[in-house]
Amino acid sequence: MTPSSSSPSSSKMATCGGNILLSVVYVLTCTCALIALLYTEKITSLSSFSIFRLVSCTHRDALPKYRVESGEYGPEIDDDDRSEFDPEECNDIARGRWVFNASLRPLYSDQSCTYLEKQVTCKKNGRLDSDYLHWEWQPDDCYLPKFYPGVALKKLRGKRLMFVGDSVQRGQWMSFVCMVQSIIPEDQKSLTRSRYGSHLVFRAKEYNATVEFYWAPFLVESNSDQRIVPDPDKRILRIDSISKHAENWRGVDLLVFNSYIWWMTSHQIKSLWGSFANGEEGYEGLDRETAYRLSLKTWANWIDSAIDPNRTRLFFTTMSPGHFSSEDWGNKNGVKCYGETRPAPEIKRPWGFNKMPDVVSSIVKRMRVSVTFINITQLSYYRVDGHASVYTGRGGKDLTEEQRANPSRYADCIHWCLPGVPDTWNRILYAYL
């Protein structure tokens, strides 16, 4: 038999082998296409919406998987996060993007958490859309751990966590309380308030832990520390005194400070040296940046002289952005943040449009005691959809229909709906604990 000749049986075998090879290639091709389709269907992300330049995520392939049960996160193995957060590797947690995840559910609702104030209970106050609850912050170069209430409480066992600042900081406190309280039996948790509501203490009895809020909108003493002075022009600060507040911070294990919004209500700050006991005369009008710097120096001096860094960890939440001009994010026909239902793709005026954040940074650099920044500014700037807007309350009451119909005057574009954006701030804090 010559090399070019073949028998019928060998010809059939060759044909069969070719068919098998083609079948294998076909199956592999279809499988790859199906996997790609399923992956695309699973997560909807704003790939063209990246806030910053995207870089590869070193931990992305090792992310733990999660399931959703009863509106709460549940790990597939246990409630302990196996992917440790490395602050040195994740040195810019604000660099990333918001990713829409339809399966994401908050750890609480404004119906299930009774510790929320009407100012932030947007759904209960009539907000109908809910996409704002399903956006998840995804850093570019690291993994931001999920928030597990049980793990958080174990880390806080025998400790005091205190948020210090203004009403936005109180929102972060409410968020943290609501995120942990759902797993605590009713008879094992309590909330106490001081006379004027300036000191709120949530207690988890089984863990001997407290999550507290202390009202100090300027950090230093002012005439709005107990009863709020509504007129910004009548507010007076004692920029060289902090002792009345600071006495309440002694012995706290974790202190989270913030001071920004109240400084933005006036270009001139009435500043007083000496005691309010001597009256409120003799104040001096200082420009906002100067008064802010002097007050933060008073705060920093007390921290450096009174805080034991081996006992107490310090955090400072960066400024929470307000959204008052819809043209900043390309909505020429908008009214402040009213009616916004998704994050903005870009902001014309970035977070550095004023020098206040630089003031904080320059003061902290010179401190003896280490302070960790919780950088919320950049990631929050894009969440024009997350504010309370007209779905808020004033004086414990809902806005009237007439007030809701006038968003240019009544839309609250400073405070945030809860659940909402502050939950992400607390995920960052949780990662540092």
Helices and strands as residue ranges (DSSP letters): H 8-42, E 44-45, G 47-49, G 60-62, E 66-69, E 72-75, E 96-100, G 118-120, G 131-133, E 135-139, H 149-155, E 160-165, H 167-181, G 186-188, E 189-193, E 199-204, G 205-207, E 209-215, E 221-222, G 232-234, E 236-238, H 243-246, E 254-257, G 261-265, E 268-272, G 276-278, E 284-287, H 288-306, E 313-317, G 326-329, G 351-353, H 356-365, E 371-374, H 377-381, E 387-389, E 393-394, E 397-398, H 401-404, H 407-410, E 412-416, H 421-432
